[in-house]
Amino acid sequence: MTHLPDYMPIVSAKMETGSYVPAYLEREIHAPVDLCDPRGHLRPEAVGWSRFPIVRANLYGTWPRKKKWNFWNWISPEFVLSATIANIDYAAFCSVSFIDFDTGVSEGHTAFKLPGSVPMPEHVEQSVRFSGGGIEYENQNDSGDATVRIESPAGGGKPIRADFTVHKPAGHESLNIVVPWSDRRFQLNSKHNTLPCEGEIRIGDRRFEMKPDTCHAVQDFGRGIWPYRSFWNWAVCTGIQGEDAIGVNMGAKWTTGTGANENGILLNGKLHKIMEDLHWSYDTGDWMKPWHVQSKHSDVLDLVLHPLVLHRKNQNFGVIASGGICCFGRWKGRIRVDDRIIEIDDLIGWAEEFAHRW
């Protein structure tokens, strides 16, 4: 087996759950590299994190363990529009949804195509398209501003139509990680946050304006070779507060024990990597109670999500199943970047728990 780089533990402490959460030093990658070697195994030099998407996701073989997706949330304090294009080896699909935070009404549709029939690019900043099952989706991305057009039916009978631009400010950084379970099971994630959106969404005859100062894009680009069972938490806090553009990405569980994580703070377009696992606290008996995410080994992050809307997704085909809970709401608390403490007051975002047999 290929030897993967060791991480350097700094300190560990026992939490209330009885599990250990280490802090560690993660290696920053500065030069472009391929994710896989000629055998399709993880290249050790790809393991680490970077401020820009410089790892090429050259996945092949290993059917049915390859999982590829391009996920976006375009979110404001009033609504969230979501779109996913995915190819998970035995299925290819596009899912579009819209949630009005004022009413709590959710509209959406999912369309399936033959496995392998939807091209999934190896690089993050490349265009993706889907046409079929009533959905027309195009995200035209050439390493700068992206133009997005969506037409989709919805369960309520009111079609979803969107036409807008996602602006990418010069030098805007992102959180890019390669997580190694082994040299044959691994994941590349590229998380982009606080990208201003400009345009409109129409749900039937209702129009929702996307304003650059209040509506922001969050991208999750994923390419990897996954185990059959997986479980994760993911949370995002995003928006403009005063003169600061703030984007916080928080994850848990799926990276435990790998010496890597997807935790980082994006402040005014600059990434500040959090090199420790985060402690999550929430009530699975009542998802609408606050979700608390905290850094236990430092004071860089202490945030609480107060949910507004609960969005539930469940698909069960026996051997294959996917489901979970996503709560959209407002974050309060504080973050620390270098010697600056920033109080977070009602920034929009979400927190989720998902499990898969895939």
Helices and strands as residue ranges (DSSP letters): E 8-11, E 23-25, E 33-34, G 44-46, E 48-50, E 55-56, E 66-75, E 79-87, E 92-100, E 106-113, E 128-132, E 135-141, E 146-152, E 160-166, E 175-180, E 186-203, E 206-210, E 216-225, E 229-241, E 244-252, E 264-267, E 270-273, E 278-281, E 291-295, E 301-316, E 321-337, E 340-357
